[in-house]
Each structure stands twice: as structure tokens, then as C-alpha cells.
Amino acid sequence: MKHYDPRTYTVDDSVGYLIRRSAVLLRQQLEAAFEGHGLTFVQWVTLMRLRDDPQLTAGDICRDLNHDSGAFTRVVDHLEERGLIRRERSESDRRVVLLFLTGDGRQAVQAMLPLVVGHLNDALQDLSATEVATLAKLLRRVTARLELPEAPSAPGARKAAKP
């Protein structure tokens, strides 16, 4: 199904633009809210991802956050220095770095959760619980579609052969 027409398309009606704009604004507000709390927002998200999926590697999280690999290595270094995570090389593939949340890391995640949840609740205050659930469901579907290998811009997607 075609939802847009090039003749009538405007950026202000673009779902992609609206998602990106919302994400940028939310991230800016959360980064500011984290100032003075001993963690950056990126550090906290890294800890949160490890809390929610302990099987993730450093590379997985770096790709998930769309973060520069060198900068992400510094994030991991800092978290390890503070004793919030520990790093281990995979026994099956020495190139893979496994990350594990420590007890202190788990406490840091929990300590900042009220701040993050408060900002999310504030951002969504004009929506009903049903609307928030629907929005999350729809965004998961869009994300799943974009992650398919045959999606036009998915990593590893084949480029169409030129005639």
C-alpha cells in the first residue's frame, strides 16, 4: 500500500521525520536531565540494554544505538572503569566482546529509571494508555519491517541490478 504521493508529500506529514524529530527532542531533554547524575544518557542506555538483554555484545549495542565504534569503546571503557560492567572476550570468537552488568551497574540503572520514566510519561501525557500501547505496537511493526534483510536500505540488502 502506498501511503505517500510525491506530488503531495510534505516533510511535516512524514512519519519518518516525525519519529526522528520526536527522538531527537526526547534525547536532548534526557541528556540534559542526566547532567550532574554521574552517568550520561548513552551510558545509561547501554546499561539498560544489558539489563534487558544480557546476551548482547558491545558490537550489538553499538549498532543498536547507531554509535561511532571508537566513541562507543570509550563509553564501555568508562563503564568498566567505574565497575558498572565487566568485559570478557568470547571463548568461541575472540573478536567478540561480551558485556556483563555488575551489581553496581544494575543499581545505576534502577536509580535513573524514575527520571527516564518521568520524562517519557511527560512526553506522552496527552495520549491515552491505549494510544501509547498502539503507538508502541505500530513502531515495533515498522521497526521489524525495516530490519528485514530485503528492506531497501537494510544492512546487507542487495542493490537492485541496473538494466
FIFI-85494 format. One record per residue: residue number from 1; residue in three letters; x, y, z of N, C-alpha, C in turn. Coordinates in pm, 1 decimal. Each point is the difference from the previous one (the first is absolute). Layout:
BEGIN
(NUM,'ALA',(X,Y,Z),(X,Y,Z),(X,Y,Z))
...
This chain:
BEGIN
(1,'MET',(84.4,-117.2,0.0),(-84.4,117.2,0.0),(88.9,123.5,0.0))
(2,'LYS',(-33.5,95.1,-82.6),(73.1,126.1,-8.6),(-68.3,103.3,90.3))
(3,'HIS',(75.1,52.6,94.8),(-55.4,98.1,94.0),(35.2,144.1,-36.1))
(4,'TYR',(99.3,15.9,-87.9),(43.4,133.7,-38.7),(0.6,10.7,-151.2))
(5,'ASP',(-16.2,121.7,-46.2),(4.1,29.8,-142.4),(102.4,112.3,-17.6))
(6,'PRO',(96.2,-17.3,-89.2),(102.5,104.1,-18.0),(-57.1,138.4,-32.3))
(7,'ARG',(-117.8,4.1,-59.4),(-59.6,129.4,-37.5),(-54.9,76.0,121.0))
(8,'THR',(-34.9,-72.6,106.4),(-61.4,65.7,115.8),(81.4,-15.7,128.5))
(9,'TYR',(112.6,-65.7,-10.2),(83.1,-29.3,117.6),(55.4,127.9,61.0))
(10,'THR',(-10.6,11.0,133.5),(65.3,107.4,74.9),(73.3,-62.4,117.6))
(11,'VAL',(108.7,58.4,36.4),(80.3,-54.6,108.7),(-77.4,0.3,131.7))
(12,'ASP',(-82.2,100.0,21.5),(-74.4,8.8,126.4),(-101.6,-112.0,18.1))
(13,'ASP',(-36.2,-67.2,-109.5),(-91.8,-113.9,7.9),(72.3,-133.4,-9.4))
(14,'SER',(130.3,2.2,-11.8),(79.1,-121.5,-15.2),(15.8,-71.7,134.0))
(15,'VAL',(-38.8,-125.4,3.0),(14.6,-79.0,122.2),(147.5,-8.7,39.6))
(16,'GLY',(87.1,-18.3,-98.7),(143.1,-7.3,29.4),(51.4,126.0,66.9))
(17,'TYR',(-38.2,115.5,-54.8),(42.5,126.6,58.6),(-55.6,15.8,141.5))
(18,'LEU',(-126.0,-31.4,18.7),(-62.9,16.0,131.4),(63.8,-92.2,104.7))
(19,'ILE',(30.6,-121.8,-39.4),(66.9,-92.8,92.0),(137.6,54.8,36.3))
(20,'ARG',(74.7,41.9,-100.8),(135.0,51.6,22.6),(-2.5,125.8,86.8))
(21,'ARG',(-91.5,90.5,-29.7),(-9.0,125.0,76.9),(-34.2,-29.0,145.1))
(22,'SER',(-94.8,-89.7,22.6),(-36.9,-38.3,137.0),(118.1,-62.4,72.6))
(23,'ALA',(71.5,-87.8,-69.0),(115.0,-66.3,61.5),(109.1,100.1,35.8))
(24,'VAL',(25.9,94.0,-89.6),(103.3,101.3,25.2),(-37.6,84.6,121.4))
(25,'LEU',(-124.8,46.8,3.6),(-44.1,83.9,112.4),(5.7,-75.8,132.4))
(26,'LEU',(-47.1,-124.0,-0.6),(1.9,-79.4,122.5),(143.0,-24.6,46.1))
(27,'ARG',(87.7,-33.4,-93.1),(139.8,-24.4,37.0),(65.0,125.5,56.8))
(28,'GLN',(-23.5,115.0,-62.6),(57.1,125.4,50.4),(-46.6,27.5,142.8))
(29,'GLN',(-127.7,-19.0,24.7),(-54.3,25.1,133.4),(56.4,-98.5,102.2))
(30,'LEU',(12.3,-127.1,-38.8),(54.4,-98.4,93.3),(148.4,22.5,24.9))
(31,'GLU',(75.4,35.3,-103.6),(142.4,30.1,21.2),(16.4,114.9,98.2))
(32,'ALA',(-82.1,102.1,-13.5),(5.7,113.1,93.7),(-39.3,-44.4,140.2))
(33,'ALA',(-101.2,-85.4,10.8),(-46.1,-47.4,131.5),(105.6,-85.8,68.6))
(34,'PHE',(85.5,-67.3,-76.6),(102.1,-87.2,58.2),(120.7,78.0,51.9))
(35,'GLU',(14.2,125.7,-41.7),(113.9,78.7,45.4),(0.2,7.6,151.6))
(36,'GLY',(116.7,-23.6,57.5),(13.4,6.1,144.9),(-40.3,-126.7,73.0))
(37,'HIS',(-36.1,-104.1,-73.9),(-41.3,-126.0,63.2),(106.9,-109.2,-9.5))
(38,'GLY',(115.6,33.3,-54.3),(109.9,-95.7,-1.8),(-0.8,-96.8,-117.0))
(39,'LEU',(-100.9,6.5,-83.4),(-7.0,-82.9,-120.2),(-47.9,87.9,-114.3))
(40,'THR',(45.1,-33.3,-120.0),(-59.9,63.3,-116.9),(-118.5,-84.7,-42.7))
(41,'PHE',(-85.0,56.0,-83.2),(-115.3,-74.6,-48.1),(45.2,-122.0,-80.3))
(42,'VAL',(102.0,13.8,-84.8),(50.7,-113.1,-79.5),(52.9,-109.6,91.8))
(43,'GLN',(70.0,37.1,106.3),(48.7,-100.6,94.9),(-117.6,-73.5,63.8))
(44,'TRP',(-102.4,75.7,39.2),(-115.5,-61.8,63.8),(-72.7,-92.9,-96.8))
(45,'VAL',(-17.4,42.9,-124.9),(-66.9,-85.7,-99.2),(80.2,-128.0,-20.6))
(46,'THR',(131.3,10.1,-0.7),(84.9,-118.5,-12.4),(-25.6,-95.9,115.7))
(47,'LEU',(-2.5,52.4,121.2),(-29.0,-83.2,117.3),(-140.6,-59.8,-8.7))
(48,'MET',(-94.9,80.1,-43.7),(-138.4,-45.3,-11.0),(-12.5,-112.6,-102.1))
(49,'ARG',(68.8,13.3,-114.3),(-3.8,-105.7,-101.7),(57.2,-129.9,56.7))
(50,'LEU',(106.4,9.7,80.7),(58.3,-119.6,60.6),(-92.8,-59.4,105.6))
(51,'ARG',(-72.7,84.4,70.1),(-96.9,-49.1,97.5),(-110.5,-78.6,-70.4))
(52,'ASP',(-48.1,54.4,-111.5),(-112.9,-59.9,-69.6),(37.9,-115.8,-91.6))
(53,'ASP',(124.4,-3.9,-46.4),(45.9,-108.0,-88.3),(146.5,-29.7,28.3))
(54,'PRO',(26.0,-84.5,98.7),(138.8,-26.6,40.1),(83.6,-74.1,-104.6))
(55,'GLN',(-61.0,-40.5,-111.5),(74.1,-70.3,-104.6),(63.4,95.0,-102.4))
(56,'LEU',(-23.7,129.5,14.8),(51.6,95.4,-97.5),(150.9,16.2,12.1))
(57,'THR',(62.3,21.0,-113.3),(143.6,28.8,-1.8),(18.8,151.4,-10.6))
(58,'ALA',(124.2,42.9,16.6),(31.2,142.1,-16.7),(-37.6,44.7,-141.4))
(59,'GLY',(29.2,-82.8,-98.9),(-34.2,32.3,-138.3),(-149.8,11.9,-21.1))
(60,'ASP',(-77.0,-89.7,63.1),(-145.9,6.3,-11.4),(-53.1,132.9,50.7))
(61,'ILE',(45.8,40.1,117.4),(-49.8,123.9,60.2),(44.3,120.5,-81.6))
(62,'CYS',(123.2,-2.5,-46.8),(52.4,109.7,-81.8),(-85.9,17.0,-124.8))
(63,'ARG',(-32.0,-110.1,-67.8),(-85.1,7.4,-119.5),(-141.4,43.3,36.7))
(64,'ASP',(-52.3,-52.2,109.7),(-135.4,32.9,43.7),(-14.2,150.2,26.5))
(65,'LEU',(101.9,58.3,58.6),(-1.7,143.0,31.4),(46.0,86.3,-117.6))
(66,'ASN',(45.8,-65.4,-107.7),(54.3,71.1,-115.4),(111.4,94.2,45.0))
(67,'HIS',(87.0,-53.1,82.4),(107.7,77.3,61.5),(130.2,-28.2,-72.8))
(68,'ASP',(87.7,97.5,-5.2),(133.7,-17.4,-53.4),(73.5,-104.3,83.7))
(69,'SER',(64.7,-96.5,-64.5),(62.1,-109.4,74.5),(112.0,47.3,92.7))
(70,'GLY',(79.0,97.7,-43.9),(106.3,52.0,86.4),(-57.4,70.1,122.3))
(71,'ALA',(-102.3,80.8,-21.7),(-64.0,69.8,111.9),(-68.3,-99.8,92.4))
(72,'PHE',(-58.1,-105.2,-57.1),(-67.0,-98.0,84.8),(101.4,-78.8,82.9))
(73,'THR',(116.9,-25.0,-55.3),(105.6,-66.8,77.4),(34.0,83.7,122.9))
(74,'ARG',(3.1,131.4,-14.8),(26.9,87.4,114.7),(-113.9,-6.4,102.0))
(75,'VAL',(-123.8,-11.8,-46.3),(-114.6,-16.4,91.4),(18.1,-127.6,81.3))
(76,'VAL',(32.3,-108.8,-68.6),(20.0,-128.8,67.1),(118.5,7.2,95.2))
(77,'ASP',(110.7,63.4,-43.0),(117.3,16.5,87.2),(-39.5,70.7,129.3))
(78,'HIS',(-74.3,108.7,-12.5),(-39.9,78.5,116.6),(-90.7,-81.9,93.2))
(79,'LEU',(-94.8,-71.9,-56.9),(-90.3,-81.6,82.3),(76.7,-111.6,71.3))
(80,'GLU',(97.5,-56.3,-68.7),(81.5,-104.8,61.6),(87.3,57.3,111.4))
(81,'GLU',(62.1,116.1,-24.0),(83.6,65.3,101.2),(-79.7,29.3,126.9))
(82,'ARG',(-127.0,33.8,-16.0),(-86.3,31.2,114.6),(-58.6,-124.6,65.4))
(83,'GLY',(28.5,-117.1,-56.8),(-49.0,-124.5,57.5),(-147.8,-26.2,-26.8))
(84,'LEU',(-54.8,62.8,-105.9),(-142.0,-17.4,-31.7),(-23.7,-115.2,-96.9))
(85,'ILE',(104.1,-32.8,-75.9),(-4.8,-116.1,-88.4),(132.8,-71.6,8.5))
(86,'ARG',(1.9,-122.5,-48.7),(127.4,-68.4,-20.4),(0.2,-52.5,-141.7))
(87,'ARG',(117.8,-7.9,-54.6),(20.7,-36.1,-139.3),(72.2,-133.6,-6.0))
(88,'GLU',(-43.3,-85.9,-90.4),(69.1,-127.2,-21.9),(2.6,-29.7,-148.5))
(89,'ARG',(108.5,-60.7,-43.7),(7.8,-46.2,-138.7),(-77.9,-130.7,-10.6))
(90,'SER',(-70.6,-17.6,-108.7),(-72.7,-123.7,-25.0),(100.7,-112.9,-17.6))
(91,'GLU',(-29.9,-113.2,59.3),(88.6,-115.4,-16.4),(-11.2,-58.5,-140.0))
(92,'SER',(-115.9,14.3,-62.6),(-19.2,-57.1,-133.3),(50.1,91.7,-111.2))
(93,'ASP',(7.0,130.6,26.3),(47.7,96.1,-99.7),(67.0,114.9,73.7))
(94,'ARG',(131.6,0.3,3.0),(76.8,96.7,77.4),(-20.6,144.8,-47.6))
(95,'ARG',(-58.7,17.9,-119.7),(-26.8,135.5,-49.0),(-121.0,61.6,70.2))
(96,'VAL',(-83.8,-84.6,58.1),(-124.7,45.0,61.3),(23.8,33.9,146.7))
(97,'VAL',(-46.5,118.1,40.0),(11.2,43.5,139.1),(-137.7,-13.6,65.5))
(98,'LEU',(-6.2,-80.8,104.1),(-123.2,-18.3,75.3),(-0.6,99.2,115.7))
(99,'LEU',(-114.6,57.6,26.4),(-14.6,95.3,110.1),(-96.0,-56.9,102.8))
(100,'PHE',(34.0,19.7,126.6),(-84.7,-48.8,108.1),(-23.8,112.0,99.9))
(101,'LEU',(-124.2,16.2,36.6),(-39.0,100.3,97.8),(41.3,-47.6,139.1))
(102,'THR',(63.8,85.4,77.1),(36.1,-32.7,137.8),(-114.3,39.9,93.3))
(103,'GLY',(11.5,-34.7,125.7),(-99.3,42.5,98.6),(-9.6,151.7,7.6))
(104,'ASP',(115.8,67.9,-1.8),(-0.2,146.8,0.6),(-64.7,56.0,-126.4))
(105,'GLY',(21.4,-67.5,-113.6),(-62.3,42.1,-125.0),(-151.1,-13.8,6.7))
(106,'ARG',(-45.6,-108.0,59.6),(-144.8,-22.3,15.7),(-59.8,108.8,90.2))
(107,'GLN',(71.3,36.2,105.7),(-47.0,107.0,89.3),(-4.6,134.3,-72.4))
(108,'ALA',(98.8,26.4,-85.9),(2.6,125.9,-75.3),(-119.2,8.4,-95.6))
(109,'VAL',(-32.5,-111.2,-63.7),(-117.8,-3.2,-88.3),(-124.8,33.2,80.8))
(110,'GLN',(-16.8,-68.4,111.0),(-120.4,17.4,82.0),(-10.3,141.6,55.8))
(111,'ALA',(113.0,58.4,36.5),(-0.9,133.8,58.5),(-48.9,104.9,-98.8))
(112,'MET',(28.3,-19.2,-128.4),(-37.5,99.0,-100.6),(-134.3,-29.1,-66.5))
(113,'LEU',(-55.6,-117.5,24.3),(-128.7,-34.0,-62.2),(-111.4,100.8,29.2))
(114,'PRO',(-16.3,46.3,123.4),(-106.9,97.5,25.0),(15.2,127.6,-83.0))
(115,'LEU',(122.6,45.3,-21.3),(24.7,118.7,-80.8),(-44.7,-23.3,-144.1))
(116,'VAL',(40.8,-112.4,-57.7),(-33.4,-30.8,-139.1),(-150.5,-21.6,-15.2))
(117,'VAL',(-56.9,-78.6,89.7),(-143.2,-27.5,-6.3),(-79.9,129.2,15.2))
(118,'GLY',(45.3,89.4,85.9),(-66.5,128.3,17.2),(-0.8,80.9,-128.6))
(119,'HIS',(114.2,2.7,-70.0),(7.6,74.3,-125.9),(-88.2,-64.0,-107.5))
(120,'LEU',(0.4,-132.5,-5.8),(-85.2,-67.5,-97.8),(-147.6,26.0,29.7))
(121,'ASN',(-37.6,-11.0,126.5),(-139.6,26.4,36.7),(-39.8,143.0,-32.4))
(122,'ASP',(91.0,93.3,21.5),(-28.2,139.5,-32.6),(-18.2,18.0,-151.1))
(123,'ALA',(87.6,-62.9,-78.6),(-8.7,11.6,-146.0),(-129.8,-60.1,-53.6))
(124,'LEU',(-50.5,-102.6,67.5),(-118.5,-71.3,-47.4),(-127.8,38.9,72.7))
(125,'GLN',(4.2,104.0,81.4),(-113.5,33.8,86.5),(-129.2,30.9,-75.5))
(126,'ASP',(8.7,43.0,-124.7),(-120.7,32.0,-75.8),(-60.8,-122.3,-70.2))
(127,'LEU',(61.6,-116.3,19.4),(-49.7,-123.6,-61.0),(-62.0,-89.5,106.7))
(128,'SER',(-99.7,-75.8,-38.7),(-59.6,-96.9,92.4),(90.7,-122.4,8.7))
(129,'ALA',(-24.2,-84.7,98.1),(77.5,-123.8,14.4),(-15.4,-86.5,-125.1))
(130,'THR',(-120.5,-3.9,-55.0),(-25.0,-77.6,-122.1),(79.3,57.4,-116.8))
(131,'GLU',(4.2,132.7,-11.1),(75.6,63.7,-108.1),(149.6,-27.3,12.7))
(132,'VAL',(52.6,2.5,121.3),(142.5,-28.4,20.7),(29.4,-145.3,-38.0))
(133,'ALA',(-86.2,-91.8,41.7),(18.9,-141.8,-34.7),(-6.6,-18.9,-151.6))
(134,'THR',(-92.5,67.9,-65.4),(-13.1,-8.7,-145.8),(122.7,58.5,-68.3))
(135,'LEU',(44.9,114.9,47.3),(119.0,62.5,-57.1),(120.2,-93.4,10.5))
(136,'ALA',(20.9,-58.2,116.5),(112.8,-93.0,19.1),(-14.3,-121.1,-92.7))
(137,'LYS',(-119.0,-53.0,-10.9),(-24.3,-116.0,-87.1),(30.4,35.1,-145.5))
(138,'LEU',(-46.9,115.9,-44.5),(23.5,41.6,-138.2),(148.2,26.0,-26.5))
(139,'LEU',(67.8,62.1,93.9),(143.1,25.3,-17.9),(79.9,-130.4,-2.7))
(140,'ARG',(-40.1,-98.9,80.7),(65.9,-131.7,-5.9),(-18.9,-62.9,-137.8))
(141,'ARG',(-118.9,13.7,-57.7),(-26.5,-55.9,-133.3),(83.4,69.9,-106.2))
(142,'VAL',(7.2,131.7,5.4),(81.0,74.4,-96.9),(146.9,-40.3,15.6))
(143,'THR',(46.9,-6.8,123.5),(139.6,-38.2,25.3),(28.0,-140.3,-53.9))
(144,'ALA',(-89.3,-93.0,26.2),(18.4,-137.6,-49.2),(7.5,-1.9,-152.7))
(145,'ARG',(-82.4,77.9,-64.9),(1.1,6.6,-146.7),(131.9,57.2,-50.0))
(146,'LEU',(47.6,104.0,65.0),(124.6,62.1,-41.8),(121.3,-88.0,27.4))
(147,'GLU',(-11.8,-92.1,94.3),(110.5,-90.4,32.6),(5.5,-122.2,-90.6))
(148,'LEU',(-101.7,-21.7,-83.7),(1.0,-114.0,-90.5),(116.4,11.2,-97.6))
(149,'PRO',(65.0,-112.1,-30.7),(114.7,4.9,-91.6),(-34.8,56.4,-137.4))
(150,'GLU',(-124.7,-18.7,-43.9),(-36.0,49.2,-133.2),(-48.3,144.5,-0.4))
(151,'ALA',(-3.1,64.4,117.4),(-37.3,141.2,3.5),(102.2,77.9,-83.0))
(152,'PRO',(-43.6,98.2,-78.8),(89.2,68.7,-94.5),(129.8,53.0,59.1))
(153,'SER',(-4.3,51.6,122.4),(121.7,59.0,56.2),(54.1,-79.5,118.2))
(154,'ALA',(-48.8,-124.1,17.4),(47.5,-81.8,111.6),(147.1,-35.7,-21.9))
(155,'PRO',(77.1,-7.4,110.3),(138.9,-42.2,-13.9),(3.3,-137.3,-66.7))
(156,'GLY',(79.1,-13.0,-103.6),(12.8,-127.5,-67.7),(-103.1,-20.5,-110.6))
(157,'ALA',(-92.9,92.5,-17.7),(-100.1,-13.9,-106.2),(70.0,11.7,-135.1))
(158,'ARG',(-46.2,-81.4,-94.6),(57.3,4.6,-131.9),(-50.3,121.1,-75.7))
(159,'LYS',(88.8,62.2,-70.9),(-37.9,112.3,-85.7),(-64.1,-59.5,-125.7))
(160,'ALA',(-103.8,65.3,-48.0),(-65.6,-45.9,-121.2),(95.8,15.1,-118.0))
(161,'ALA',(2.7,-101.4,-84.3),(87.2,5.4,-116.3),(-51.6,106.3,-96.2))
(162,'LYS',(91.4,75.6,-56.4),(-39.2,102.8,-96.9),(-24.3,-66.9,-133.6))
(163,'PRO',(-108.8,39.0,-69.5),(-29.2,-61.7,-130.2),(98.8,38.9,-105.5))
